[in-house]
Amino acid sequence: MTSWLGVDTGGTFTDFVALSEGRQRIHKVLSTPHAPEEAIFRGIEELGLTPALQTGDLMIVHGTTVATNAALEGKGARTLFITNAGLEDVLRIGRQTRPALYDLTPPTRTSPLDNAPVQGVAARLEASGAELTPLGTDDIAGVMEAVRTLKPEAIAISLLFSHLNDDHEKALRHALADQEAFVCHSAEVLPIAGEYERGLATWLNAWLGPKVADYLQRLAHGARPGRISLMQSSGGTLSLDAAASRAVNLLLSGPAGGLNAARAIGEQLDMPRLMTFDMGGTSTDVALLDHGFRLTLEGRIGHWPVAVPMVDMHTIGAGGGSLARVDDAGMLHVGPESAGADPGPACYGRGGTEVTVTDAHLVLGHLPASQSLGGSMRLDRPAALAAMDRLARRLGTDREGAAHGVLALANEHMAQALRVISVQKGYDPADFALMSFGGAGGLHVCALADILGSSRALVPRNSGVLSAQGLVHAPRQRELIRALPADADAATVSALADTLLAEGDQALRDEGADSSALTRAVQVDLCYQGQSFPLSVPWHGDAQVAEAAFHSLHESRYGHRLSLPVAWVNVRARVSAPTRLPEAPPPLQANPAAPSATEVAGMGPVPVLARDALPARAADAPLPGPLVITEPVATTWVAPGWTVRCLPSGDLLLTRA
C-alpha cells in the first residue's frame, strides 16, 4: 500500500505529515540548511518509513526553501545573460522604483546583477513579433565565444518580444545545447510582455537553477525508488524532473502548502474568508483567502520582483527564532536576523546566547517550561532567563519588561504585514477570521487579532505542521500563461486557451494523471488602456461577458470603474489532477488528562491543557483565557479576554469575549 509523506523544510525545523493505512502521523526534526536532504532522510527513518521508501511505496510531496534561501542570501550560480544589443543594462536599470520615494540619500544596495556578465546580439523583432533583424552567424559566434571565455554555470536568454515569437531564443538555445551550463530562455519561463519582468524571471531561473538541480539530484538519489513531487509557488505540484528546470517556480514552495491546507479547512468549517499567518522559526508568511487564495504576477522575494504565477503572499523576517538586539542609541530591534536551527534560540540549549521571540514567551510563561518543542526538544529555561537578563540590562529595564518589549515589536511587525495584504488592498480585517499556523503562530494569534480588530481566530489541529499537511493534499497542477497580441479577438483568445489546456493536459498525463479526472479553468488578464497592472477574470468564450466582469471587479477592488477601452493582456490556463490519498485519519478523540499550570508573568498560575483533552472539556461550552493549550508540534496562548472552543474537527475556535 502506498504511503504519502508531506515534507516542509523550514529554516529551523523540517516538518513531516505521513498518511498510511488510514493513520496520520506528524513529526519534526531540526533542519540541516547545509544539506536539507539530511533532515528529510532522518525524519523518514524516525517515522519508520525507510522500508516503504526502499520498495517504492512512498510518495513524497516536498515544499523546499532551497531556491528561496539562495535568492535571499545571494548565493546563485555564475550566470551569463543574453539579450538584444543595446538592452544589456535593462535588468540593472529595472523600473527605477525606490523603497522610500522621498529619501534623497538611499543606501547603496549591492546585487549579484551588478557584475553579472551580459552578451548582446543584433537580432531584433518588431512589436508584433515579426522579424526585423535576423539572428546571424556572427551573433551565435559571439555568444559561443563569450561562453568559452566566461565559463558560466548557467545561461539565461531573454530577447525583446520573444513572448510573441520565440524563434530567435530557440535558435540560441539549440546552439548552446552541447554546453554543460544550465540553459533556459524567457519564452519557456514567463511568456508575457514586459522586458524587465520577463528578463529578470529568466535570469533568476538560471541563477538559481544549478543549485536547485543539484539539491534535487541528491534528494532523488537518496530517495530512489520512492517517488517525489515538488510544490510550486502557485499551489500545485509537479514532478521532480520538471521541477529541476523550474527553479523560479519554487520560490514559495513551502508556504503555498500551508495555504492549500488553510483553504480546505476554511471550506470544511464554512469560514471561507480568512487572514492567514504562518509563523515558523525564521520567517512569517501572511495571506488573505476570500473563497480561495489568489495568484499574482507581482510577487517579490526579498527585493526581487518575481512575475511568475505565485500565491499572493507577503513574507517578513519575523519568526520564533528572530533575534532581539539593542542598537547604539539604546533602541530595541527584533529580526529580521534569525538564530536558525543551529545554534537556535537560547532556550534550545545548543549554545545560543542571544534573546529570541521564543525565549520571550518562555520567560513570560506563555510557553510552559515543561513543553517539548517538536515533541522531543526539551527547553532550557535558565539559558533563556540569562539571555533575557543581559538584554534587560542593555535596555535599562527588568526581565519581564524586556520580554514584553520583544513580543510587542514582533507582533507589530506581523500586524503590519497583515495590513499589507488586507487594508492596503481594500479589505477590512474585521471581516475575516485570523488563522494561525506554524510552530509559533498560536502564541501570537490573540495579540494580532486584537491589533487588527478581528473578533474570531482559528488555530487548526496540528497547526505546527500545517504546511506539510497541505503538501500531502495538494493537487498535481500546471499554471500556464501566454501574452495576447494587441489585436486579439475572442477567437484568438479561445484558440490560445485551447493550446495551453492541451499542453497542461499532456504534462499531467506524462506524470501518470488520469485524463478523465483532470479539471480545467481559463482566465484572461485585462486592464484599462494605459494601466500597468491587470486583473484576472474567468474566460468562457465571450469577450463582452469578460469585460463586464472586469469592470465589476475593478469597481469592487478599487472603488470605481473607468470609461476607457479595455486592454487584453494575457490568457491563463490551469489544469489540475486531484490527489488520491489513503483513507482520512479518524476525528480527534478525547483523551482526558489532568491539567497542569504555568506561572505567567503578572497573572500567576494559568491552566495548561493538552489539545487532545479539549473535546471532552470544551465541545459545548467555551473555556475562558488566560489558558495555555499544548500539543506536540505547537502551543496556543489564549489571552485574557478571549475564549476557546474545540470544534468536532479538532480545530480551535477562539472568540473575543
C-alpha positions as CSV (number, residue, x, y, z in Angstrom):
1,M,0.0,0.0,0.0
2,T,1.3,3.5,-0.9
3,S,2.1,5.8,1.9
4,W,2.1,9.6,1.5
5,L,4.5,11.9,3.1
6,G,4.4,15.7,3.1
7,V,7.8,17.3,3.9
8,D,8.1,21.0,4.5
9,T,11.7,22.2,5.0
10,G,11.9,25.4,7.1
11,G,14.8,27.5,8.3
12,T,14.6,25.9,11.8
13,F,12.5,22.7,11.6
14,T,11.7,20.2,8.9
15,D,8.1,19.1,9.3
16,F,6.5,15.8,8.3
17,V,2.9,14.6,7.9
18,A,2.6,10.9,7.0
19,L,-0.6,9.2,5.8
20,S,-0.7,5.4,5.7
21,E,-3.4,2.8,6.3
22,G,-5.9,5.3,7.4
23,R,-3.5,6.7,10.0
24,Q,-1.9,10.2,10.2
25,R,1.4,10.8,12.0
26,I,3.3,14.0,12.5
27,H,6.9,14.6,13.2
28,K,9.5,17.4,13.3
29,V,13.3,17.3,13.2
30,L,15.8,20.2,13.2
31,S,16.7,21.4,9.7
32,T,20.1,20.9,8.2
33,P,20.5,24.0,6.0
34,H,23.9,23.0,4.6
35,A,22.2,19.8,3.1
36,P,18.4,19.9,3.6
37,E,18.0,16.3,2.4
38,E,19.8,15.0,5.5
39,A,17.0,16.2,7.8
40,I,14.5,14.6,5.4
41,F,16.1,11.2,5.4
42,R,16.5,11.4,9.2
43,G,12.8,12.1,9.6
44,I,11.8,9.3,7.2
45,E,13.9,6.9,9.3
46,E,12.5,8.1,12.6
47,L,9.0,7.7,11.2
48,G,9.8,4.1,10.3
49,L,9.1,4.8,6.6
50,T,12.5,3.6,5.2
51,P,11.2,0.2,4.1
52,A,8.4,1.9,2.1
53,L,10.9,4.2,0.6
54,Q,13.2,1.3,-0.5
55,T,10.3,-0.6,-2.1
56,G,9.0,2.4,-4.0
57,D,5.8,2.6,-1.9
58,L,6.4,6.1,-0.5
59,M,5.0,9.1,-2.3
60,I,6.9,12.3,-1.1
61,V,5.4,15.7,-1.7
62,H,8.0,18.3,-0.8
63,G,8.0,22.0,-0.1
64,T,11.6,23.3,-0.4
65,T,13.3,26.5,0.6
66,V,16.5,25.9,-1.4
67,A,15.5,28.4,-4.1
68,T,14.2,30.9,-1.6
69,N,17.2,30.8,0.6
70,A,19.6,31.1,-2.3
71,A,17.8,34.1,-3.6
72,L,17.7,35.9,-0.2
73,E,21.3,35.1,0.5
74,G,22.6,36.0,-3.0
75,K,24.1,32.6,-3.5
76,G,23.2,31.8,-7.1
77,A,25.3,30.4,-9.9
78,R,27.7,32.4,-12.2
79,T,25.2,33.3,-14.9
80,L,25.6,34.8,-18.4
81,F,22.6,36.9,-19.6
82,I,22.0,37.0,-23.4
83,T,19.7,39.8,-24.7
84,N,19.4,42.2,-27.6
85,A,22.3,44.6,-28.3
86,G,21.5,48.0,-26.7
87,L,19.4,46.4,-23.9
88,E,22.3,45.0,-21.9
89,D,21.5,47.2,-18.9
90,V,17.7,46.5,-18.6
91,L,18.0,44.3,-15.6
92,R,20.2,46.7,-13.7
93,I,18.0,49.7,-14.5
94,G,14.8,47.9,-13.6
95,R,11.7,50.1,-13.2
96,Q,13.6,52.9,-11.3
97,T,11.4,52.3,-8.2
98,R,12.6,53.2,-4.8
99,P,11.6,51.8,-1.4
100,A,11.3,55.3,0.0
101,L,10.2,57.8,-2.6
102,Y,11.4,60.9,-0.8
103,D,14.6,59.6,0.6
104,L,17.3,61.7,-1.0
105,T,20.1,59.6,0.3
106,P,19.1,56.0,-0.2
107,P,21.6,53.4,1.0
108,T,23.6,51.7,-1.7
109,R,22.3,48.2,-2.4
110,T,24.6,45.6,-3.9
111,S,23.2,42.9,-6.1
112,P,24.5,39.8,-7.9
113,L,23.3,41.6,-11.1
114,D,25.9,44.4,-10.6
115,N,28.7,42.3,-12.0
116,A,26.7,39.7,-14.0
117,P,28.2,39.2,-17.5
118,V,25.9,40.2,-20.4
119,Q,26.1,39.4,-24.1
120,G,24.1,41.3,-26.7
121,V,23.0,40.0,-30.1
122,A,22.0,42.2,-33.1
123,A,18.9,40.1,-33.8
124,R,15.6,42.0,-33.3
125,L,11.8,41.5,-33.6
126,E,9.1,44.1,-34.2
127,A,6.5,44.8,-31.5
128,S,4.2,42.5,-33.5
129,G,6.7,39.6,-33.2
130,A,7.7,39.8,-36.9
131,E,11.4,39.5,-37.6
132,L,13.2,42.8,-38.1
133,T,16.8,41.7,-38.0
134,P,17.7,38.0,-38.4
135,L,19.8,36.1,-35.9
136,G,23.0,35.8,-37.8
137,T,26.0,33.5,-37.6
138,D,28.0,36.4,-36.1
139,D,25.5,36.6,-33.2
140,I,25.9,32.9,-32.5
141,A,29.6,33.0,-32.8
142,G,29.8,35.9,-30.3
143,V,27.7,34.1,-27.8
144,M,29.8,30.9,-28.1
145,E,33.0,32.9,-27.6
146,A,31.5,34.6,-24.5
147,V,30.7,31.2,-23.1
148,R,34.2,29.8,-23.8
149,T,35.7,32.9,-22.2
150,L,33.5,33.3,-19.1
151,K,32.7,29.6,-18.5
152,P,29.3,30.3,-16.8
153,E,27.5,27.8,-14.7
154,A,24.1,29.0,-16.1
155,I,22.9,30.9,-19.2
156,A,19.7,32.9,-19.4
157,I,18.3,34.1,-22.8
158,S,15.8,36.9,-22.9
159,L,15.1,38.7,-26.2
160,L,12.7,41.6,-26.9
161,F,9.1,40.4,-27.9
162,S,10.0,36.7,-27.6
163,H,6.7,36.2,-25.9
164,L,5.1,36.6,-29.3
165,N,7.8,34.9,-31.3
166,D,10.5,32.7,-29.7
167,D,12.3,31.6,-32.9
168,H,15.5,33.5,-32.0
169,E,15.6,32.3,-28.4
170,K,15.1,28.7,-29.5
171,A,17.9,29.0,-32.1
172,L,20.3,30.3,-29.4
173,R,19.3,27.5,-27.0
174,H,19.9,25.0,-29.8
175,A,23.3,26.4,-30.4
176,L,24.1,26.0,-26.6
177,A,22.7,22.5,-26.3
178,D,26.2,20.9,-26.0
179,Q,27.3,23.2,-23.2
180,E,27.5,21.8,-19.6
181,A,25.8,25.0,-18.3
182,F,22.2,25.2,-17.1
183,V,20.4,27.0,-20.0
184,C,16.9,28.5,-20.2
185,H,15.0,31.1,-22.3
186,S,12.3,33.6,-21.4
187,A,9.6,32.2,-23.7
188,E,9.5,28.9,-21.6
189,V,10.0,30.6,-18.2
190,L,7.5,33.5,-18.5
191,P,6.0,34.3,-21.9
192,I,4.4,37.7,-21.1
193,A,5.1,41.3,-22.1
194,G,7.5,43.4,-20.0
195,E,11.1,43.0,-20.9
196,Y,12.3,43.7,-17.4
197,E,9.9,41.3,-15.5
198,R,10.4,38.5,-18.1
199,G,14.1,39.0,-18.3
200,L,14.5,39.0,-14.5
201,A,12.4,35.9,-14.1
202,T,14.6,34.2,-16.7
203,W,17.8,35.3,-15.1
204,L,16.6,34.2,-11.6
205,N,15.6,30.8,-13.0
206,A,19.1,30.4,-14.5
207,W,20.9,31.9,-11.5
208,L,19.1,29.5,-9.1
209,G,18.8,26.6,-11.4
210,P,22.1,24.8,-10.8
211,K,21.8,24.9,-7.0
212,V,18.2,23.6,-7.1
213,A,19.0,21.0,-9.7
214,D,22.0,19.8,-7.6
215,Y,19.8,19.5,-4.5
216,L,17.0,17.7,-6.3
217,Q,19.5,15.3,-7.8
218,R,20.9,14.5,-4.3
219,L,17.3,14.1,-3.0
220,A,16.3,11.8,-5.8
221,H,19.4,9.7,-5.4
222,G,18.8,9.1,-1.7
223,A,15.0,8.6,-2.1
224,R,15.2,6.2,-5.1
225,P,12.9,4.3,-5.9
226,G,10.5,6.4,-3.8
227,R,8.5,9.0,-5.8
228,I,8.9,12.7,-5.3
229,S,6.9,15.7,-6.4
230,L,7.5,19.4,-5.6
231,M,5.2,22.1,-4.5
232,Q,5.1,25.1,-6.9
233,S,4.6,28.7,-5.8
234,S,1.2,28.6,-7.5
235,G,-0.2,26.0,-5.1
236,G,0.0,22.8,-7.2
237,T,2.7,20.1,-7.5
238,L,4.9,19.0,-10.4
239,S,7.2,16.1,-10.8
240,L,10.8,16.2,-9.6
241,D,12.2,16.0,-13.2
242,A,10.1,19.0,-14.3
243,A,10.9,21.0,-11.1
244,A,14.7,20.7,-11.8
245,S,14.4,23.2,-14.7
246,R,11.8,25.5,-13.0
247,A,13.7,26.9,-10.0
248,V,11.9,30.3,-10.2
249,N,8.6,28.5,-9.8
250,L,9.7,27.0,-6.4
251,L,10.3,30.3,-4.6
252,L,7.2,30.0,-2.4
253,S,7.2,26.2,-2.4
254,G,6.6,25.6,1.3
255,P,4.3,28.4,2.2
256,A,1.9,27.5,-0.7
257,G,1.4,24.2,1.0
258,G,0.0,25.9,4.1
259,L,-2.5,27.9,2.0
260,N,-3.7,24.7,0.4
261,A,-4.5,23.3,3.9
262,A,-6.0,26.6,5.1
263,R,-8.3,26.8,2.1
264,A,-9.5,23.2,2.7
265,I,-10.1,23.9,6.4
266,G,-12.0,27.1,5.7
267,E,-14.3,25.3,3.3
268,Q,-14.9,22.5,5.7
269,L,-15.8,24.9,8.6
270,D,-17.8,27.2,6.3
271,M,-15.3,30.0,7.0
272,P,-14.1,30.9,3.5
273,R,-12.8,34.4,4.5
274,L,-9.5,34.1,6.3
275,M,-6.4,36.0,7.0
276,T,-3.6,33.5,7.5
277,F,-0.2,33.9,9.1
278,D,2.3,31.1,9.1
279,M,4.9,31.8,11.8
280,G,7.8,29.5,11.8
281,G,11.3,29.8,13.3
282,T,12.8,32.1,10.7
283,S,10.0,34.0,8.9
284,T,6.3,34.7,8.8
285,D,4.1,34.4,5.7
286,V,0.8,36.1,5.6
287,A,-2.0,35.9,3.0
288,L,-5.7,36.6,2.5
289,L,-8.2,33.9,1.5
290,D,-11.5,35.1,0.1
291,H,-13.2,31.9,-1.1
292,G,-9.8,30.6,-2.1
293,F,-6.4,32.2,-2.5
294,R,-5.4,34.5,-5.3
295,L,-2.5,34.2,-7.7
296,T,-0.4,37.2,-8.6
297,L,2.3,38.2,-11.1
298,E,3.5,40.9,-8.8
299,G,5.2,38.7,-6.1
300,R,8.5,39.5,-4.5
301,I,11.3,37.6,-2.9
302,G,13.4,40.0,-0.9
303,H,14.0,42.9,-3.2
304,W,13.5,40.8,-6.3
305,P,10.2,41.3,-8.2
306,V,9.1,37.8,-9.4
307,A,6.4,37.9,-12.1
308,V,5.8,34.1,-12.4
309,P,2.3,33.0,-11.1
310,M,2.5,32.6,-7.3
311,V,0.2,32.7,-4.4
312,D,-0.5,36.3,-3.3
313,M,1.6,36.3,-0.1
314,H,3.7,38.7,1.9
315,T,6.8,37.4,3.8
316,I,8.7,39.1,6.6
317,G,11.7,38.2,8.6
318,A,9.9,37.6,11.9
319,G,9.7,34.2,13.5
320,G,10.2,32.3,16.7
321,G,13.9,32.5,16.2
322,S,14.1,36.2,15.4
323,L,16.9,37.8,17.3
324,A,16.4,40.8,19.6
325,R,19.2,43.3,19.8
326,V,19.8,46.8,21.1
327,D,21.4,49.4,18.8
328,D,24.0,52.1,19.8
329,A,21.1,54.5,20.6
330,G,19.5,52.1,23.0
331,M,16.7,51.1,20.7
332,L,15.3,47.6,20.7
333,H,15.1,45.7,17.4
334,V,13.6,42.3,16.7
335,G,14.6,40.5,13.4
336,P,15.0,40.0,10.6
337,E,18.1,38.1,11.6
338,S,17.4,34.7,13.0
339,A,19.1,32.2,15.3
340,G,18.1,29.5,12.8
341,A,18.4,25.8,13.7
342,D,22.0,25.9,14.9
343,P,22.6,27.2,17.5
344,G,19.0,28.3,17.6
345,P,17.3,30.3,20.4
346,A,19.0,30.4,23.9
347,C,16.2,28.1,25.2
348,Y,17.2,25.3,22.8
349,G,20.3,24.7,24.9
350,R,22.5,24.4,21.9
351,G,24.9,27.2,22.5
352,G,22.7,30.2,21.5
353,T,23.2,33.2,23.8
354,E,21.0,35.9,22.2
355,V,17.3,36.5,23.0
356,T,14.7,35.4,20.5
357,V,10.9,35.7,20.4
358,T,10.7,32.1,21.6
359,D,12.8,32.9,24.6
360,A,10.5,35.8,25.5
361,H,7.5,33.5,25.5
362,L,9.3,31.1,27.8
363,V,10.4,33.8,30.2
364,L,6.8,35.2,30.4
365,G,5.3,31.7,30.9
366,H,3.2,31.6,27.7
367,L,5.4,28.7,26.7
368,P,5.5,26.2,29.6
369,A,9.0,25.1,30.6
370,S,7.7,21.5,30.6
371,Q,6.8,21.8,26.9
372,S,9.0,19.9,24.4
373,L,9.4,21.7,21.0
374,G,8.7,19.4,18.1
375,G,7.6,16.7,20.6
376,S,11.2,15.9,21.7
377,M,13.3,19.0,22.3
378,R,13.5,20.0,26.0
379,L,13.5,23.7,26.7
380,D,16.4,25.3,28.7
381,R,14.6,28.0,30.8
382,P,17.7,29.0,32.8
383,A,19.5,29.8,29.5
384,A,16.5,31.9,28.3
385,L,16.4,33.8,31.6
386,A,20.2,34.5,31.5
387,A,19.9,35.8,27.9
388,M,16.9,38.0,28.8
389,D,18.7,39.4,31.8
390,R,21.5,40.6,29.6
391,L,19.1,42.2,27.2
392,A,17.2,43.9,30.1
393,R,20.4,45.4,31.4
394,R,21.2,46.9,28.0
395,L,17.6,48.3,27.9
396,G,17.7,49.6,31.5
397,T,14.6,47.6,32.4
398,D,13.7,44.4,34.2
399,R,13.5,40.9,32.7
400,E,9.7,40.9,32.2
401,G,9.7,44.4,30.7
402,A,12.3,43.3,28.1
403,A,10.3,40.2,27.2
404,H,7.1,42.2,26.8
405,G,9.0,44.6,24.6
406,V,10.4,41.8,22.3
407,L,6.8,40.4,21.8
408,A,5.3,43.8,21.2
409,L,7.8,44.6,18.4
410,A,7.4,41.1,16.9
411,N,3.6,41.5,17.0
412,E,3.7,44.9,15.3
413,H,5.9,43.6,12.5
414,M,3.4,40.8,11.8
415,A,0.4,43.1,12.2
416,Q,1.9,45.5,9.6
417,A,2.4,42.5,7.2
418,L,-1.2,41.5,7.7
419,R,-2.3,45.1,6.9
420,V,-0.4,44.9,3.6
421,I,-2.5,42.0,2.4
422,S,-5.8,43.4,3.8
423,V,-6.1,47.1,4.5
424,Q,-3.8,48.1,1.7
425,K,-5.9,46.1,-0.8
426,G,-9.2,47.4,0.3
427,Y,-10.3,44.7,2.8
428,D,-11.3,45.3,6.4
429,P,-9.5,42.8,8.7
430,A,-12.6,42.7,10.9
431,D,-14.5,40.9,8.1
432,F,-12.1,37.9,8.3
433,A,-11.2,35.3,10.8
434,L,-7.5,35.2,11.6
435,M,-6.0,31.7,11.1
436,S,-2.6,31.0,12.6
437,F,-0.3,28.1,11.9
438,G,3.4,27.3,12.1
439,G,5.1,26.2,15.2
440,A,5.0,29.8,16.8
441,G,1.7,31.1,15.3
442,G,-0.6,30.0,18.2
443,L,1.4,32.1,20.7
444,H,0.6,35.3,18.8
445,V,-2.9,34.8,17.4
446,C,-4.8,36.6,20.1
447,A,-2.5,39.6,20.2
448,L,-2.6,40.0,16.4
449,A,-6.4,39.7,16.3
450,D,-6.7,42.4,18.9
451,I,-4.4,44.7,17.0
452,L,-6.3,44.2,13.7
453,G,-9.8,44.3,15.2
454,S,-10.7,40.7,14.4
455,S,-13.1,39.0,16.8
456,R,-12.5,35.4,15.7
457,A,-9.4,33.4,15.3
458,L,-8.8,29.8,14.2
459,V,-5.9,27.5,15.2
460,P,-6.1,24.3,13.1
461,R,-5.4,20.9,14.5
462,N,-1.7,20.1,14.1
463,S,-1.1,23.7,13.2
464,G,2.7,23.4,13.7
465,V,2.9,21.1,10.6
466,L,0.0,22.5,8.6
467,S,2.2,23.4,5.6
468,A,3.3,19.7,5.4
469,Q,-0.3,18.6,5.7
470,G,-1.2,20.9,2.8
471,L,1.5,19.4,0.7
472,V,0.1,15.9,1.1
473,H,-3.3,17.1,-0.1
474,A,-2.1,19.4,-2.9
475,P,-3.3,18.6,-6.5
476,R,-0.9,18.0,-9.3
477,Q,-1.2,21.1,-11.4
478,R,0.1,23.3,-14.2
479,E,-0.4,27.1,-14.4
480,L,0.2,28.2,-17.9
481,I,0.2,31.8,-19.2
482,R,0.7,33.4,-22.6
483,A,0.7,37.1,-23.7
484,L,-2.1,38.1,-26.1
485,P,-1.3,40.1,-29.3
486,A,-2.6,43.6,-29.4
487,D,-5.3,42.7,-32.0
488,A,-6.6,39.6,-30.1
489,D,-10.3,38.8,-30.5
490,A,-12.4,36.2,-28.9
491,A,-11.4,33.5,-31.4
492,T,-7.7,34.2,-30.8
493,V,-8.2,34.0,-27.0
494,S,-10.1,30.7,-27.3
495,A,-7.5,29.2,-29.7
496,L,-4.6,30.1,-27.4
497,A,-6.5,28.9,-24.4
498,D,-7.1,25.5,-26.1
499,T,-3.4,25.3,-26.8
500,L,-2.4,25.9,-23.2
501,L,-5.0,23.4,-21.9
502,A,-3.7,20.8,-24.3
503,E,-0.2,21.5,-23.1
504,G,-1.2,21.2,-19.4
505,D,-3.2,18.0,-20.1
506,Q,-0.2,16.4,-21.8
507,A,2.2,17.4,-19.0
508,L,-0.1,15.8,-16.3
509,R,-0.7,12.7,-18.4
510,D,3.1,12.3,-18.7
511,E,3.1,12.2,-14.9
512,G,0.5,9.5,-14.8
513,A,-2.6,11.5,-14.2
514,D,-6.0,10.1,-15.4
515,S,-7.2,12.3,-18.3
516,S,-10.9,11.8,-17.2
517,A,-10.2,13.2,-13.7
518,L,-8.5,16.5,-14.9
519,T,-10.2,19.8,-14.1
520,R,-9.6,22.8,-16.3
521,A,-10.1,26.6,-16.0
522,V,-9.2,29.6,-18.1
523,Q,-8.9,33.2,-17.2
524,V,-7.9,36.4,-19.0
525,D,-5.9,39.3,-17.6
526,L,-7.5,42.7,-18.5
527,C,-6.7,46.3,-17.7
528,Y,-7.8,49.7,-18.7
529,Q,-5.8,51.2,-21.6
530,G,-2.7,52.8,-20.1
531,Q,-2.7,50.8,-16.9
532,S,0.2,48.6,-16.0
533,F,-1.4,46.1,-13.6
534,P,-4.2,43.8,-14.9
535,L,-7.0,41.9,-13.1
536,S,-7.9,38.3,-13.9
537,V,-11.5,37.3,-14.8
538,P,-12.9,33.9,-16.0
539,W,-13.0,33.2,-19.7
540,H,-16.0,31.4,-21.2
541,G,-15.6,32.4,-24.8
542,D,-17.5,35.7,-24.7
543,A,-15.4,39.0,-24.8
544,Q,-18.3,41.2,-23.6
545,V,-19.0,39.0,-20.6
546,A,-15.3,39.1,-19.7
547,E,-15.1,42.9,-20.0
548,A,-18.3,43.3,-17.9
549,A,-16.7,41.1,-15.2
550,F,-13.5,43.1,-15.3
551,H,-15.5,46.4,-14.8
552,S,-17.3,44.9,-11.8
553,L,-14.1,43.5,-10.3
554,H,-12.2,46.8,-10.8
555,E,-15.0,48.7,-9.1
556,S,-15.1,46.2,-6.2
557,R,-11.3,46.2,-5.8
558,Y,-10.6,50.0,-6.2
559,G,-14.0,51.6,-5.7
560,H,-14.5,52.9,-9.2
561,R,-14.7,52.0,-12.9
562,L,-13.4,54.0,-15.9
563,S,-14.9,54.7,-19.3
564,L,-11.6,53.8,-21.0
565,P,-11.1,51.0,-23.5
566,V,-10.1,47.6,-22.0
567,A,-6.8,46.2,-23.0
568,W,-6.4,42.4,-23.2
569,V,-3.1,41.3,-21.7
570,N,-2.7,37.6,-21.0
571,V,-4.6,34.3,-21.1
572,R,-4.1,31.8,-18.3
573,A,-4.9,28.1,-18.1
574,R,-5.0,25.9,-15.1
575,V,-5.1,22.1,-15.4
576,S,-5.3,20.1,-12.1
577,A,-5.4,16.4,-11.2
578,P,-6.8,15.6,-7.8
579,T,-4.5,13.7,-5.4
580,R,-5.7,10.2,-4.4
581,L,-4.9,9.7,-0.7
582,P,-5.4,6.9,1.7
583,E,-8.5,7.0,3.9
584,A,-8.5,10.1,6.1
585,P,-7.5,9.7,9.7
586,P,-10.3,9.5,12.3
587,P,-11.5,12.6,14.1
588,L,-9.7,13.7,17.2
589,Q,-10.8,11.6,20.2
590,A,-10.9,13.0,23.7
591,N,-8.2,11.7,26.0
592,P,-8.8,13.5,29.3
593,A,-5.7,14.3,31.2
594,A,-5.1,16.1,34.4
595,P,-4.5,19.8,33.8
596,S,-1.3,21.4,34.9
597,A,-0.4,25.1,35.3
598,T,2.3,27.5,34.2
599,E,3.4,30.7,36.1
600,V,2.6,33.6,33.7
601,A,4.2,37.0,34.5
602,G,1.7,39.3,36.1
603,M,-1.1,36.7,36.1
604,G,0.1,34.0,38.5
605,P,-0.7,30.3,37.8
606,V,-2.5,29.8,34.4
607,P,-4.0,26.4,33.4
608,V,-2.2,24.3,30.9
609,L,-4.4,21.8,28.9
610,A,-3.4,19.2,26.3
611,R,-5.1,19.6,23.0
612,D,-6.4,16.0,22.9
613,A,-8.1,16.6,26.3
614,L,-10.2,19.5,25.0
615,P,-13.1,17.8,23.2
616,A,-14.5,16.4,26.5
617,R,-13.9,19.8,28.2
618,A,-14.8,22.4,25.5
619,A,-17.1,20.8,22.9
620,D,-20.1,22.8,24.0
621,A,-19.1,25.5,26.5
622,P,-16.1,27.7,25.6
623,L,-13.2,27.9,28.0
624,P,-12.0,31.4,29.1
625,G,-8.5,32.7,28.9
626,P,-5.9,33.1,30.2
627,L,-5.1,29.5,29.2
628,V,-2.3,27.6,27.5
629,I,-3.1,24.7,25.1
630,T,-0.3,22.4,24.2
631,E,0.3,19.7,21.6
632,P,3.4,18.0,20.3
633,V,4.1,20.5,17.5
634,A,2.6,23.8,18.7
635,T,1.4,25.8,21.7
636,T,-1.6,28.2,21.8
637,W,-1.8,31.1,24.2
638,V,-5.4,32.1,24.9
639,A,-5.0,35.6,26.2
640,P,-7.3,37.2,28.8
641,G,-10.5,38.5,27.2
642,W,-10.6,35.5,24.8
643,T,-12.4,32.2,24.9
644,V,-11.7,28.9,23.1
645,R,-13.9,26.1,21.9
646,C,-12.6,22.9,20.3
647,L,-14.6,22.1,17.2
648,P,-15.5,18.4,16.3
649,S,-12.8,18.6,13.7
650,G,-10.2,19.2,16.4
651,D,-9.6,22.8,15.3
652,L,-9.6,25.6,17.9
653,L,-12.1,28.5,17.5
654,L,-11.1,31.5,19.6
655,T,-13.5,34.3,20.2
656,R,-13.1,37.7,21.8
657,A,-15.2,37.6,25.0
